Amino acid sequence: MKYADSGVNIDAAERALARTKQAVRDTWDARVLSDVGAFGGLFRPEPGEPLLVASVDGVGTKVKVATAMNRFDSVGQDLVNHCVDDILVQGAEPLFFLDYFAASKLSEDILPEVVGGVAKACRENGCALLGGETAEMPGVYLPGEFDLAGCIVGRVAEENLIDGRAVRAGDRIWGLPSSGLHTNGFSLARAVLLDAAGLEATHVPAGWQQSVGEALLAVHRSYLPDLRAIWDALGRQAVHGLAHITGGGFYDNVPRVVPDGLCARIDANAWKVPPLFQLIAQRGQVPAPEMYRVFNMGIGMVVFLPPEVDLQELPRLAAVPVGEVTTGKNRIELILPR
């Protein structure tokens, strides 16, 4: 199976987005410092002030797994942590958050649980939850289903901005482990495991300590504590680049922070792929290139550092050396598992 077989076509989405870019750019003035396609949008309110970094995202069809498991707090945490990671890659720390919850009919039980998860993650990330919007839209959403999205705003001093321009040939590339699928690829994961393979969300595969549904609902990690530990130990300028491995996997996310003329050479044999990804690949006969374009495959954040830095000296991070930066025409070269 491929992602398109589950109803999601990444290439078509990219073509559609490309047709919107000029309309977006037409709204900008000199205060906008990023281009379309950055993990977060950069805005300078006034000269000399810290930059504001904003991002908006959702949790996709992970909400359907939450409904199947009758557990709704974790998707709220997923939403916040995903957005935190998206602005973190530019060096920003969160200021405040807003959420959007929509359903055919608001549930007096589900909504408080979801927002409780949002609030929990906001507290953990030092981020104020200012409020949000709830919407009842019968006819747009099916009965019993809901959608969840959120917007985050953070800030970073301009001298601490991380945008990939510091990445150099010879830099080492490190991976920080993910907690699972995070918030991407769930349409394919559900199509494989719950539809094609016919597994129940409560099914516990041989050798596992949790059910398929529990593994799918593992909370998206916030990498803010890890990056703070790196900044505290090495200084802000030591981090040359960061890539959050979200939708588009390695092939679409890593190149976003690699300058022209350089190549991030990543060896996927450097880490062990977690069982959940192995199960999806096996049950769906999903080709390896497709897996690494859809999923994070066990690495949720990629860190570019000078060659002399060894992140394994900070053992709490469990960082894995996964590659190096070389010269080359392609911004990424991924060596797939043997």
Secondary structure, DSSP 8 states (H G I E B T S, - for coil): --GGGGT--HHHHHHHHHTTHHHHHTT--TTB---TTSSSEEE-SSTTS-EEEEEEEE-TTHHHHHHHHT--HHHHHHHHHHHHHHHHTTT-EEEEEEEEEEESS--TTHHHHHHHHHHHHHHHTT-EEEEEEEEE-BTTB-TT-EEEEEEEEEEE-GGG---STT--TT-EEEEEE-SSSTTS-HHHHHIIIIIIS---TT---TT-SS-HHHHHT------HHHHHHHHHHH-GGG--EEEE--TTHHHHHGGGGS-TTEEEEEEGGGS---HHHHHHHHHHT--HHHHHHH--TTEEEEEEE-TT--GGGSGGG--EEEEEEEE-SSSEEEE---
